[in-house]
Amino acid sequence: MAGCCGALRGFLFEYDTPRIVLIRSRKVGLMNRAVQLLILAYVIGWVFVWEKGYQEKDSVVSSVTTKAKGVAATNTSQLGFRIWDVADYVVPAQEENSLFVMTNMIITVNQTQGTCPEIPDQTTRCESDANCMVGSGSTHSNGVWTGRCVPFNGSVRTCEVASWCPVEDDSQVPRPAFLKAAENFTLLVKNNIWYPKFNFSKRNILPNISTTYLKSCVYNAHTDPFCPIFRLGQVVESAGHSFQDMAVEGGIMGIQVNWDCNLDRAAALCLPRYSFRRLDTRDVDHNVSPGYNFRFAKYYRGLSGQEQRTLIKAYGIRFDVIVFGKAGKFDIIPTMINVGSGLALLGVATVLCDVIVLYCMKKRYYYREKKYKFVEDYEQGLSGDTDQ
């Protein structure tokens, strides 16, 4: 109890004030200056030069549109000779900040509503009707099971389904890719950006790019780094992958557009920087459900008036355009905040040296005696002298 009262009395009735003590020591002096230099290097080099702590920052607001171009020709036993243009291989026609280019497919033509045998596998093979259920099959079934066991070919029998017939057989993906010529298709990326804090806007088709140049240029990191037209094969190769391998089962590519701008400099120096990477990470040792694919159908009516469709399982590469960046411009408020923080950090040097001098050095008791001085109340001192 007495200890608590003493501590409370000391807290209420005692006051401490810093005392300046000049210690003539090479070791302590050099350590103090070294810490101060490190703090100054951090504040000037990192905060102000590298991080531009004197600037107000803003994040980019962006919009993207894309347009693909290219024509390919195929000649197969199923489709014969056929020309493929943008309307055929870009599905859907427009997406938000991305574009899908079909490079491979499994096509099932002239499907009609009816009953037909399932594709043979462990769950659909049968010997008799007793092996087949009636009603919905598994989630991987192509239709609703009728409960009948019917011939699939001369040697194999499978359960019958009510479905779009003939059912799709996607057990074998075509190799090489059906539209392997897509490697030479091009993609135009039009990107508009805006920094709302600074009311600054720009687009990636720069003012010095003419219509003639835009019709002939193709992006090259060394010769044409600001051309917004990209050859699809080059995009994939720049990310370290083979286009022909990726075209077989599909994948997702990222076209990254970096708009880091220093608005204290001329607006003409705010330029886009392009980079590429594959977004669907492919693990060679664990290659389950690889690539990117989906199905769509084209519906029509035959000569008899019956509804028919052509089912396409499309494999391809989706190109996602990812825009990011920050802009900075001088502002007095962040400048003063960082200057004040830097000055406050300089006090760390004094604290560190005090700890070493007063608690770690051999002469710590001598320095502590010089550092701290206890002074009694002046009035109490006078009254004591009078009494004597």
C-alpha positions as CSV (number, residue, x, y, z in Angstrom):
1,M,0.0,0.0,0.0
2,A,2.8,2.4,0.9
3,G,4.6,1.6,-2.4
4,C,1.4,2.5,-4.3
5,C,1.0,5.8,-2.4
6,G,4.7,6.6,-3.1
7,A,4.3,5.9,-6.8
8,L,1.2,8.0,-7.0
9,R,2.8,10.8,-5.0
10,G,5.8,10.7,-7.4
11,F,3.5,10.8,-10.4
12,L,1.6,13.8,-9.1
13,F,4.3,15.9,-7.5
14,E,7.5,15.2,-9.6
15,Y,8.4,16.6,-13.0
16,D,11.2,15.5,-15.3
17,T,12.8,17.6,-18.1
18,P,15.5,16.6,-20.6
19,R,19.0,17.5,-19.7
20,I,21.6,17.9,-22.4
21,V,24.8,16.0,-21.7
22,L,27.8,16.3,-24.1
23,I,29.6,12.9,-24.2
24,R,33.0,13.0,-25.8
25,S,33.2,9.5,-27.1
26,R,34.2,8.4,-30.6
27,K,32.2,5.2,-30.4
28,V,29.0,6.9,-29.3
29,G,29.4,9.9,-31.6
30,L,30.0,7.7,-34.7
31,M,27.1,5.5,-33.8
32,N,24.8,8.5,-33.4
33,R,25.8,9.9,-36.8
34,A,25.5,6.6,-38.5
35,V,21.9,6.1,-37.3
36,Q,21.0,9.6,-38.3
37,L,22.5,9.0,-41.8
38,L,20.5,5.8,-42.2
39,I,17.3,7.6,-41.2
40,L,18.1,10.4,-43.7
41,A,18.8,7.9,-46.4
42,Y,15.5,6.2,-45.8
43,V,13.5,9.4,-45.8
44,I,15.2,11.0,-48.8
45,G,16.0,7.9,-50.9
46,W,12.9,5.7,-50.2
47,V,10.1,8.0,-49.1
48,F,10.8,10.9,-51.4
49,V,12.8,9.6,-54.4
50,W,11.5,6.1,-54.8
51,E,8.0,6.3,-53.3
52,K,7.5,10.0,-54.3
53,G,6.2,10.8,-50.9
54,Y,5.7,14.5,-52.0
55,Q,2.9,13.5,-54.4
56,E,-0.9,12.9,-54.0
57,K,-1.8,9.5,-55.5
58,D,-4.8,8.2,-57.5
59,S,-5.8,4.9,-58.9
60,V,-6.7,4.4,-62.6
61,V,-10.3,4.1,-63.9
62,S,-10.4,2.2,-67.1
63,S,-12.6,1.0,-70.0
64,V,-11.5,-1.6,-72.6
65,T,-12.9,-2.7,-76.0
66,T,-11.4,-5.4,-78.2
67,K,-11.5,-6.4,-81.8
68,A,-10.1,-9.5,-83.5
69,K,-9.1,-9.9,-87.1
70,G,-8.0,-12.9,-89.2
71,V,-9.3,-15.6,-91.6
72,A,-8.6,-19.3,-91.6
73,A,-9.5,-22.2,-94.0
74,T,-10.2,-25.8,-93.0
75,N,-11.0,-28.9,-95.1
76,T,-12.4,-31.9,-93.2
77,S,-14.5,-34.9,-94.1
78,Q,-17.3,-33.7,-91.7
79,L,-17.5,-30.1,-92.8
80,G,-15.7,-30.1,-96.1
81,F,-13.9,-26.9,-97.2
82,R,-14.8,-24.0,-95.0
83,I,-13.6,-20.4,-94.4
84,W,-13.7,-19.2,-90.8
85,D,-13.8,-15.4,-90.0
86,V,-14.3,-13.3,-86.9
87,A,-18.0,-14.0,-86.7
88,D,-17.3,-17.8,-86.5
89,Y,-14.5,-18.0,-84.0
90,V,-15.1,-15.1,-81.6
91,V,-17.9,-16.3,-79.2
92,P,-19.6,-14.3,-77.8
93,A,-19.1,-11.3,-80.0
94,Q,-18.3,-9.0,-77.0
95,E,-17.3,-9.5,-73.4
96,E,-16.3,-7.2,-70.6
97,N,-12.5,-6.6,-70.8
98,S,-11.9,-9.9,-72.5
99,L,-12.3,-11.8,-75.8
100,F,-12.6,-15.5,-76.5
101,V,-11.0,-16.9,-79.7
102,M,-12.0,-20.5,-80.6
103,T,-9.0,-22.6,-81.6
104,N,-10.3,-26.1,-81.5
105,M,-13.7,-27.8,-81.4
106,I,-15.8,-31.0,-81.3
107,I,-18.7,-30.5,-83.6
108,T,-21.9,-32.6,-83.7
109,V,-24.1,-31.7,-86.7
110,N,-27.8,-32.2,-87.5
111,Q,-28.9,-33.2,-84.0
112,T,-32.7,-33.7,-83.5
113,Q,-34.8,-34.5,-80.5
114,G,-35.3,-38.2,-80.2
115,T,-33.9,-41.4,-78.6
116,C,-30.5,-42.9,-79.2
117,P,-27.8,-44.9,-77.5
118,E,-25.4,-43.3,-75.0
119,I,-21.7,-43.1,-75.6
120,P,-20.1,-46.2,-74.1
121,D,-18.4,-45.9,-70.7
122,Q,-18.4,-47.8,-67.4
123,T,-21.9,-46.5,-66.4
124,T,-23.7,-46.8,-69.8
125,R,-22.6,-50.2,-71.0
126,C,-25.4,-52.8,-70.6
127,E,-26.3,-56.4,-71.4
128,S,-30.1,-56.1,-71.0
129,D,-32.8,-53.6,-70.0
130,A,-32.3,-54.6,-66.4
131,N,-29.0,-52.8,-66.4
132,C,-30.6,-49.4,-67.4
133,M,-32.6,-47.1,-65.2
134,V,-35.7,-45.2,-66.2
135,G,-35.5,-41.4,-65.7
136,S,-32.7,-39.0,-65.1
137,G,-29.2,-40.5,-65.3
138,S,-26.0,-39.1,-63.9
139,T,-24.9,-35.5,-64.2
140,H,-22.6,-36.6,-67.0
141,S,-25.4,-38.2,-69.0
142,N,-26.4,-36.7,-72.4
143,G,-30.1,-37.1,-71.7
144,V,-32.9,-38.9,-69.8
145,W,-32.6,-42.7,-69.7
146,T,-35.5,-44.6,-71.2
147,G,-34.7,-47.9,-69.4
148,R,-33.9,-49.8,-72.7
149,C,-30.6,-51.4,-73.6
150,V,-29.9,-50.9,-77.4
151,P,-27.0,-51.5,-79.7
152,F,-24.4,-48.8,-80.0
153,N,-22.5,-50.7,-82.8
154,G,-22.1,-54.3,-83.8
155,S,-20.4,-55.4,-80.6
156,V,-21.3,-52.8,-77.9
157,R,-24.7,-52.2,-76.3
158,T,-25.5,-49.1,-74.2
159,C,-28.5,-47.6,-72.4
160,E,-30.8,-45.5,-74.5
161,V,-31.5,-41.8,-73.7
162,A,-34.0,-39.3,-74.8
163,S,-31.9,-36.5,-76.0
164,W,-30.5,-34.5,-78.9
165,C,-29.4,-37.2,-81.2
166,P,-26.8,-38.3,-82.2
167,V,-25.2,-37.6,-78.8
168,E,-21.9,-35.8,-78.6
169,D,-18.7,-37.9,-78.4
170,D,-16.0,-35.7,-76.8
171,S,-13.7,-38.6,-75.7
172,Q,-11.0,-37.4,-78.1
173,V,-9.9,-33.8,-78.5
174,P,-8.6,-33.1,-82.1
175,R,-4.8,-32.8,-82.3
176,P,-3.4,-30.6,-83.8
177,A,-5.9,-27.8,-83.1
178,F,-8.7,-27.4,-85.6
179,L,-8.0,-23.7,-86.1
180,K,-4.2,-23.8,-85.6
181,A,-4.0,-20.8,-88.0
182,A,-5.4,-18.6,-85.2
183,E,-1.8,-18.1,-84.2
184,N,-1.6,-15.4,-86.8
185,F,-4.8,-13.7,-85.9
186,T,-4.5,-10.2,-84.4
187,L,-6.2,-8.5,-81.5
188,L,-6.8,-4.7,-81.3
189,V,-7.0,-3.4,-77.7
190,K,-8.6,0.0,-77.2
191,N,-8.1,1.3,-73.7
192,N,-9.2,4.6,-72.2
193,I,-8.0,5.6,-68.7
194,W,-9.0,8.4,-66.3
195,Y,-7.5,9.6,-63.0
196,P,-10.4,11.4,-61.4
197,K,-8.4,13.3,-58.7
198,F,-6.4,15.1,-61.3
199,N,-9.0,15.1,-64.1
200,F,-6.5,13.4,-66.4
201,S,-7.5,11.1,-69.2
202,K,-5.7,9.3,-72.0
203,R,-6.0,6.3,-74.3
204,N,-3.5,3.8,-75.5
205,I,-3.9,4.8,-79.2
206,L,-1.4,7.7,-78.7
207,P,-1.7,11.1,-80.5
208,N,1.3,10.3,-82.8
209,I,-0.3,7.1,-84.1
210,S,-1.8,7.6,-87.5
211,T,-4.5,5.6,-89.3
212,T,-1.9,4.3,-91.8
213,Y,0.4,3.2,-89.0
214,L,-2.4,1.5,-87.1
215,K,-3.4,-0.6,-90.2
216,S,0.2,-2.0,-90.6
217,C,1.7,-2.2,-87.1
218,V,1.9,-5.2,-84.8
219,Y,3.2,-5.0,-81.2
220,N,6.8,-5.6,-80.7
221,A,8.5,-4.9,-77.3
222,H,11.6,-3.5,-79.1
223,T,10.4,-1.9,-82.3
224,D,6.7,-1.1,-81.8
225,P,6.2,-1.0,-78.0
226,F,3.1,1.3,-78.2
227,C,1.2,-0.4,-81.1
228,P,-2.1,-1.7,-79.6
229,I,-2.4,-4.6,-82.1
230,F,-1.2,-7.9,-80.9
231,R,-0.5,-11.2,-82.8
232,L,-2.1,-14.0,-80.7
233,G,0.8,-16.3,-81.1
234,Q,3.3,-13.7,-79.9
235,V,1.1,-12.9,-76.9
236,V,1.3,-16.6,-75.8
237,E,5.0,-17.0,-76.6
238,S,5.8,-13.8,-74.6
239,A,4.3,-15.5,-71.6
240,G,6.6,-18.5,-72.1
241,H,4.1,-21.0,-73.6
242,S,3.5,-22.6,-77.0
243,F,0.4,-21.4,-78.9
244,Q,-0.1,-24.7,-80.7
245,D,-0.1,-26.7,-77.4
246,M,-2.4,-24.2,-75.7
247,A,-4.8,-24.1,-78.7
248,V,-5.6,-27.8,-78.3
249,E,-7.4,-27.6,-75.0
250,G,-7.6,-23.8,-74.5
251,G,-6.5,-21.6,-71.7
252,I,-6.7,-18.0,-70.3
253,M,-4.1,-15.3,-71.2
254,G,-3.7,-12.0,-69.4
255,I,-2.8,-8.9,-71.4
256,Q,-1.6,-6.5,-68.7
257,V,-1.6,-2.7,-69.3
258,N,0.3,-0.7,-66.8
259,W,-0.4,3.1,-66.6
260,D,2.0,4.3,-63.9
261,C,2.2,8.1,-64.5
262,N,4.2,11.0,-62.9
263,L,1.9,13.9,-63.7
264,D,4.6,16.4,-62.5
265,R,6.1,15.7,-65.9
266,A,4.7,16.2,-69.3
267,A,1.4,14.4,-70.2
268,A,3.1,12.9,-73.3
269,L,5.4,10.9,-71.0
270,C,2.4,9.0,-69.5
271,L,2.5,5.9,-71.6
272,P,1.1,2.4,-71.4
273,R,3.4,-0.6,-70.7
274,Y,2.3,-4.0,-71.9
275,S,3.1,-7.4,-70.4
276,F,1.7,-10.9,-70.8
277,R,1.1,-13.9,-68.6
278,R,-0.9,-17.1,-68.6
279,L,-3.6,-16.9,-65.9
280,D,-4.8,-20.6,-65.8
281,T,-1.7,-22.1,-64.1
282,R,-1.0,-25.5,-65.6
283,D,0.6,-28.1,-63.4
284,V,2.2,-30.8,-65.6
285,D,2.2,-33.3,-62.6
286,H,-1.5,-32.7,-61.8
287,N,-3.2,-32.0,-65.1
288,V,-6.9,-32.6,-64.2
289,S,-9.5,-30.8,-66.3
290,P,-7.0,-28.6,-68.1
291,G,-7.7,-25.7,-70.5
292,Y,-10.9,-23.7,-71.2
293,N,-14.0,-24.9,-73.1
294,F,-17.7,-24.5,-73.2
295,R,-20.6,-25.5,-75.5
296,F,-23.0,-23.6,-77.7
297,A,-25.4,-24.6,-80.4
298,K,-26.8,-23.1,-83.7
299,Y,-30.5,-23.9,-84.2
300,Y,-32.3,-24.2,-87.5
301,R,-35.2,-26.1,-89.2
302,G,-34.6,-28.7,-91.8
303,L,-36.6,-29.2,-95.1
304,S,-39.2,-31.2,-93.2
305,G,-39.7,-28.3,-90.7
306,Q,-38.2,-30.3,-87.8
307,E,-36.0,-28.3,-85.4
308,Q,-32.3,-29.2,-85.7
309,R,-29.1,-27.9,-84.2
310,T,-25.3,-28.1,-84.6
311,L,-23.6,-28.6,-81.2
312,I,-20.1,-27.2,-80.8
313,K,-17.9,-27.9,-77.9
314,A,-15.5,-25.0,-78.3
315,Y,-11.9,-25.0,-77.0
316,G,-10.0,-21.7,-77.1
317,I,-8.0,-19.0,-75.5
318,R,-9.7,-16.2,-73.6
319,F,-7.7,-13.0,-73.5
320,D,-8.3,-10.9,-70.4
321,V,-7.2,-7.3,-70.6
322,I,-6.1,-6.2,-67.1
323,V,-5.5,-2.5,-66.6
324,F,-3.8,-1.2,-63.5
325,G,-1.7,1.8,-62.5
326,K,-1.3,4.8,-60.3
327,A,-0.7,8.5,-60.9
328,G,1.0,11.0,-58.7
329,K,1.2,14.8,-58.6
330,F,2.9,17.2,-56.2
331,D,0.8,18.2,-53.2
332,I,1.9,20.2,-50.1
333,I,-0.1,18.1,-47.6
334,P,1.7,14.7,-48.1
335,T,5.0,16.6,-48.5
336,M,4.6,18.2,-45.0
337,I,3.4,14.9,-43.5
338,N,6.4,13.0,-44.7
339,V,8.9,15.8,-43.7
340,G,7.4,15.8,-40.2
341,S,7.6,12.0,-40.0
342,G,11.2,12.1,-41.1
343,L,12.1,14.7,-38.5
344,A,10.4,12.6,-35.8
345,L,12.4,9.6,-36.9
346,L,15.6,11.4,-36.3
347,G,14.8,11.2,-32.6
348,V,15.2,7.5,-32.8
349,A,19.0,8.0,-33.0
350,T,19.0,9.8,-29.7
351,V,16.9,7.1,-28.0
352,L,19.1,4.3,-29.3
353,C,22.3,6.0,-28.2
354,D,20.8,6.7,-24.8
355,V,19.9,3.0,-24.3
356,I,23.4,1.9,-25.3
357,V,25.2,4.6,-23.2
358,L,23.1,4.2,-20.1
359,Y,22.6,0.4,-20.1
360,C,25.2,-1.3,-22.2
361,M,28.5,0.5,-21.9
362,K,31.1,-0.2,-19.2
363,K,30.8,3.4,-17.9
364,R,27.0,3.3,-17.8
365,Y,26.8,4.2,-14.1
366,Y,29.1,7.2,-14.6
367,Y,27.1,8.4,-17.6
368,R,23.8,7.8,-15.8
369,E,25.0,9.9,-12.9
370,K,25.8,12.7,-15.3
371,K,22.6,12.3,-17.2
372,Y,20.2,12.4,-14.3
373,K,20.1,15.1,-11.6
374,F,17.6,15.1,-8.8
375,V,16.6,18.6,-7.5
376,E,14.5,19.2,-4.4
377,D,11.8,21.8,-4.3
378,Y,13.4,25.3,-4.0
379,E,10.9,26.5,-1.4
380,Q,11.5,23.4,0.8
381,G,15.2,24.0,0.5
382,L,14.9,27.6,1.7
383,S,12.7,26.7,4.7
384,G,15.3,24.1,5.7
385,D,18.1,26.6,5.7
386,T,16.0,29.1,7.8
387,D,15.4,26.4,10.4
388,Q,19.1,25.8,10.8
